[in-house]
Amino acid sequence: MNLQPALTRDPASYMWEVAVTMAAKQRFRFSPECEAGLKEQFKSGLEVYKIGLYEFRERIKEAETNIEKLVQVIIGEEIARDPASQLLHESSMFAALYARKLCPGLWPLC
């Protein structure tokens, strides 16, 4: 990813841009509720695990891989719910995180 300027200011914003980019590659976008929930998950993960800029930079590839994994599962959940949908909903995000048991284990999200 070539989103480094956001990384120097705010890792949560960087992770959001990564998620949007990955979803857009498959012609999906996030609903406002899913966007808010995912942004909160990013913020919460950074706070709970006390992740600073240095640690985030050191592990950025891991973060990108985990965000990509999450977005792929959210898309899969959304397609299973509505094959014609191109809008990712909050219910698909929660199903990916908790019903599919991705959390815990997606550093730095959860």
C-alpha positions in Angstrom: 0.0 0.0 0.0 1.2 3.5 -0.7 -0.7 5.3 2.1 2.3 6.3 4.3 1.4 9.9 5.0 -1.7 8.9 6.9 0.5 6.5 8.9 2.6 9.2 10.3 -0.4 10.9 11.7 -2.9 8.2 12.7 -2.7 4.4 12.4 -6.5 4.1 12.7 -7.0 6.3 9.6 -4.3 4.4 7.8 -6.1 1.1 8.6 -9.4 2.6 7.4 -7.8 3.6 4.1 -6.4 0.1 3.6 -9.8 -1.4 4.3 -11.6 1.0 1.8 -9.0 0.3 -0.8 -9.2 -3.5 -0.4 -13.0 -3.4 -0.6 -13.0 -1.1 -3.6 -10.8 -3.5 -5.5 -13.7 -5.9 -5.4 -16.3 -3.2 -6.1 -17.6 -3.0 -2.5 -18.0 0.0 -0.3 -18.9 0.2 3.4 -22.3 1.3 4.7 -22.1 4.3 7.2 -22.9 1.9 10.1 -20.2 -0.6 9.0 -17.7 2.3 8.5 -18.4 3.6 12.1 -18.2 0.1 13.6 -14.9 -0.7 11.8 -13.3 2.6 12.7 -14.3 2.0 16.3 -12.7 -1.5 16.1 -9.5 0.0 14.8 -9.4 2.7 17.5 -10.3 0.3 20.2 -7.6 -2.2 19.2 -5.0 0.5 19.2 -6.0 1.7 22.6 -6.5 -1.7 24.3 -3.2 -3.0 23.1 -1.5 0.3 23.6 0.0 0.3 20.1 2.1 3.4 19.3 3.4 4.6 16.0 6.8 2.8 16.3 5.2 -0.6 17.0 2.6 -0.1 14.3 5.3 0.8 11.7 7.3 -2.2 12.7 4.3 -4.5 12.2 2.5 -2.7 9.4 2.6 -5.7 7.0 0.9 -7.8 9.6 -1.8 -5.2 10.1 -2.4 -4.9 6.4 -2.6 -8.7 6.0 -5.1 -8.9 8.9 -7.2 -6.0 7.5 -7.3 -7.8 4.1 -8.3 -11.0 5.8 -11.1 -9.2 7.7 -12.4 -7.4 4.6 -12.4 -10.7 2.6 -14.5 -12.4 5.3 -16.8 -9.4 5.5 -17.3 -9.6 1.8 -18.0 -13.3 2.0 -20.5 -12.8 4.7 -22.2 -10.0 2.7 -22.4 -12.2 -0.4 -23.9 -15.1 1.6 -26.5 -12.7 3.0 -27.3 -11.0 -0.3 -25.5 -12.1 -3.5 -26.3 -8.9 -5.3 -25.1 -6.5 -2.6 -22.1 -4.3 -3.1 -22.5 -2.5 0.2 -20.9 -4.0 3.3 -23.2 -3.9 6.3 -22.4 -3.8 10.0 -24.0 -7.3 10.5 -21.6 -8.8 8.0 -18.7 -7.2 9.9 -19.9 -8.6 13.3 -20.5 -12.0 11.7 -16.9 -11.9 10.4 -15.4 -10.9 13.7 -17.4 -13.0 16.1 -19.4 -15.7 14.4 -16.5 -16.6 12.2 -14.2 -16.2 15.3 -11.6 -14.0 13.7 -11.4 -12.1 17.1 -9.1 -12.5 18.9 -6.2 -12.9 16.6 -6.3 -10.0 14.2 -3.6 -7.7 15.3 -4.1 -4.8 15.9 -7.9 -5.0 15.7 -8.6 -7.5 18.4 
